[in-house]
Amino acid sequence: MASHLPVNHHMRSFWRVLSTLAGLYILIFGIVGVVQTSGMAAFATEGIRVLGLTTNPGFSAISIAVGAVIFLASVIGRNVDVVVNLIFGCIFVLAGLFSLAFLRTDLNYFAFSVTNCIVSYLLGGIVGLSSLYGRVRRTVPARTGQHAAA
């Protein structure tokens, strides 16, 4: 990782809690979405509104997988969350960008709305920022009062 990113930052726990909550929201959204959209075509361009976002069965299934990965990585910690959150933060921002481009076309396979794009940007920002402040390193206590024998 880049050496200029902070290590053992004092706001690490705050960002870790936010990324854990973001992963939990995505996971719950996916589970509720699978239940609500049962019987629909997997990648229908018109979705059903679930927890404030539109979804279809395909997007709900992907949300379950992504939410579980982010949630578990945030719970595990130990720099695993840094890598996972960096990757998924970028993916969320790019997903919001591409979804906005294909919003009112037949290529809207995840049934995104403008609200989905905004939430994707917000989640990408939260998850991405948590990766920037999440690095940890074990600190070794300094030796005091001991001199090396020559």
Solvent accessible surface area in square Angstrom, and as a share of the most:
residue,aa,sasa,rsa
1,M,130,0.58
2,A,41,0.32
3,S,109,0.70
4,H,151,0.68
5,L,30,0.15
6,P,47,0.30
7,V,45,0.26
8,N,66,0.34
9,H,49,0.22
10,H,156,0.70
11,M,76,0.34
12,R,31,0.11
13,S,74,0.48
14,F,98,0.41
15,W,42,0.15
16,R,68,0.25
17,V,87,0.50
18,L,48,0.24
19,S,0,0.00
20,T,28,0.16
21,L,99,0.49
22,A,6,0.05
23,G,0,0.00
24,L,64,0.32
25,Y,74,0.28
26,I,9,0.05
27,L,34,0.17
28,I,79,0.40
29,F,5,0.02
30,G,0,0.00
31,I,87,0.44
32,V,48,0.28
33,G,0,0.00
34,V,62,0.36
35,V,102,0.58
36,Q,102,0.45
37,T,0,0.00
38,S,90,0.58
39,G,88,0.85
40,M,53,0.24
41,A,69,0.53
42,A,53,0.41
43,F,100,0.42
44,A,23,0.18
45,T,53,0.31
46,E,141,0.63
47,G,28,0.27
48,I,68,0.35
49,R,137,0.50
50,V,6,0.03
51,L,90,0.45
52,G,40,0.38
53,L,11,0.06
54,T,20,0.12
55,T,0,0.00
56,N,0,0.00
57,P,30,0.19
58,G,8,0.08
59,F,31,0.13
60,S,0,0.00
61,A,54,0.42
62,I,77,0.39
63,S,6,0.04
64,I,53,0.27
65,A,57,0.44
66,V,28,0.16
67,G,0,0.00
68,A,30,0.23
69,V,66,0.38
70,I,0,0.00
71,F,54,0.23
72,L,100,0.50
73,A,5,0.04
74,S,1,0.00
75,V,80,0.46
76,I,83,0.42
77,G,0,0.00
78,R,183,0.67
79,N,57,0.29
80,V,69,0.40
81,D,5,0.03
82,V,2,0.01
83,V,73,0.42
84,V,27,0.16
85,N,2,0.01
86,L,65,0.32
87,I,91,0.46
88,F,34,0.14
89,G,3,0.03
90,C,72,0.43
91,I,86,0.44
92,F,29,0.12
93,V,65,0.37
94,L,92,0.46
95,A,38,0.29
96,G,0,0.00
97,L,97,0.48
98,F,116,0.48
99,S,17,0.11
100,L,83,0.41
101,A,71,0.55
102,F,78,0.32
103,L,30,0.15
104,R,224,0.82
105,T,63,0.37
106,D,122,0.63
107,L,93,0.46
108,N,13,0.07
109,Y,115,0.44
110,F,73,0.31
111,A,3,0.03
112,F,18,0.07
113,S,25,0.16
114,V,76,0.44
115,T,56,0.32
116,N,4,0.02
117,C,1,0.01
118,I,93,0.47
119,V,34,0.20
120,S,7,0.05
121,Y,75,0.28
122,L,110,0.55
123,L,20,0.10
124,G,2,0.02
125,G,33,0.31
126,I,53,0.27
127,V,0,0.00
128,G,15,0.15
129,L,73,0.36
130,S,6,0.04
131,S,1,0.01
132,L,63,0.31
133,Y,66,0.25
134,G,3,0.03
135,R,31,0.11
136,V,46,0.27
137,R,151,0.55
138,R,212,0.77
139,T,102,0.59
140,V,125,0.72
141,P,114,0.72
142,A,90,0.70
143,R,205,0.75
144,T,116,0.68
145,G,78,0.75
146,Q,124,0.55
147,H,168,0.75
148,A,104,0.80
149,A,107,0.83
150,A,154,1.19
